[in-house]
Amino acid sequence: MTRVLVVGAGSNGLVASAYLARAGVDGEVLEHAPRPGGASSSAALALPGFVHDVHAGFNPMTVASPAIGELGLEIDWVDPPTVMAHPFDDGSAIVLERDVEATVASLEASAPGAGAAWHELVAATAPHADALVRAVLGPIPPLRPAARLTLALRADAVDLARRFVASAEAVGHELFAGASRPTAWLAGSAQHTGLPPSTAGSGAFGFMLQLLGHTHGWPFPRGGMQVLADALAARGGPVRCDAHVERVLERRGRVCGVRLAGGEEIGADAVITTMSARPLAALLPPGAFPGRLVRRLRAWRYGTAAFKLDYALSGPVPWTADEARRAAVVHLGGELDELARAAAEGRRGEVPARPVLVVGQHTLHDATRAPAGRHTLYVYAHVPSRSPLGDEAIAERVEDQLERFAPGFRALVEARSVRGAAQTERENPSLVGGDLAGGTYELDQLLVFRPAPRLCRHRTPLRGLYVAGASVHPGGAVHGMSGRGAARALLADLRLRRLRPAP
């Protein structure tokens, strides 16, 4: 029987293991951390009794993903009607609601004509959201999904494709006739990726998240992300935690297992690794990949760090904007020029004076995560992975932003947990520099170039080694598509008898 090892028990590794198990293939997952889940896990970080999502906290791509849907998991999804609020200093806010008409009204109140423009765009694209997701997340080249989407959209297809390569600023400027606040609302979603709003391609990310907010919501598992990780783990082979893989082993030009830190060797006929690009290069035996490909992996560009704070609060956040008091997610960045300024400071290696924040209010909608009457708060900011400021100084800037939009916030804090870039990478070596995305989403690191044409379809030059994870197309987020892709590639090779057990 063929034995497969999967390196990494994040969502992609667990999905790969589940697909292998469905096919009857013997597999084991090796995980560096003390529990499965990787960046999709949860724990009591601030105080006992408060459940915090360690990194990923919301799941629009999960519920839209074919890879997750095919596994038929039984998850109690919490799906708040007010998906996101983007407040401003004057106490107003623009919201993203599950209901399109409510979103249109909010945009229209901010800038006359903006709501009508959004309604027209959503009306044209929402019926094809699943086809759009399949085209974006599917294998390269996405011929069938893209062809179906083009036929469905007809004349709108070219316009949508043009917007997908534009920046969030450009898309918002055109769509909203130059109105700044609706553009800031769109750009705030684009910055989930860490891309500045002026970067080519950021418009696609912002629009996709907003569209999914209408069609699928930004739900999350009741009880924490660990619920999803555990459900995925239950579908696959055994998971061995506290097992740090330091080298892939090969014999006569093919994989024969891995070596763990400490020297233990585990034999296998195939290995699927979910490590991001640079750690992947460090795992390879000498000469396993051509020199040019190894240099590509070693030179892979990582983005900003997700500087994470988790709070135990004595009550709900006292936002000045009423809309933020009911939203699952709050984007704090204010006006468009502030978002752009923060991104520019980050690119210069400076911690923004007013960092843009993604704030999650899980316990407004899921009381299982905190003691009665108390709340968690999930907060992260994109900051440089190396900074002269210490974690406490960065946390103070984050809290200044929270206090700016919610005066009295600090008085509610019972405890907090701070996680900077160094701790993030130490706990999960695949998250280089604290980058949760597995590398920047600039255009030369997307599609066939993620991470390279030789690897974007999961097979590698070393027989029996397959790649998945956030550095592989289609990239980060909790969708499991590269895990499914790697498992499918391996299973196809088995069926074609290209892979045989090692002697």
Secondary structure, 3 states (H helix, E strand, C coil): CCEEEEECCCHHHHHHHHHHHHCCCEEEEECCCCCCCCCCCEECCCCCCCCEECCCCCCHHHHHCHHHHCCCCCCCEECCCEEEEEECCCCCEEEEECCHHHHHHHHHHHCCCHHHHHHHHHHHHHHHHHHHHHHHHCCCCCHHHHHHHHHHHCHHHHHHHHHHCCCHHHHHHHHCCCCHHHHHHHHHHHHHHCCCCCCCCHHHHHHHHHHHHHHCCCCEECCCHHHHHHHHHHHCCCEECCCCEEEEEEECCEEEEEEECCCCEEECCEEEECCCHHHHHHHCCCCCCCHHHHHHHHCCCCCCEEEEEEEEECCCCCCCCHHHHCCCEEEECCCHHHHHHHHHHHHCCCCCCCCCEEEECHHHCCHHHCCCCCEEEEEEEEECCCCCCCHHHHHHHHHHHHHHHCCCHHHHEEEEEEECHHHHHHHCCCCHHHCCCCCCCCHHHCHHHCCCCCCCCCECCCECEEECCCCCCCCCCCCCHHHHHHHHHHHHHHHCCCCCCCC
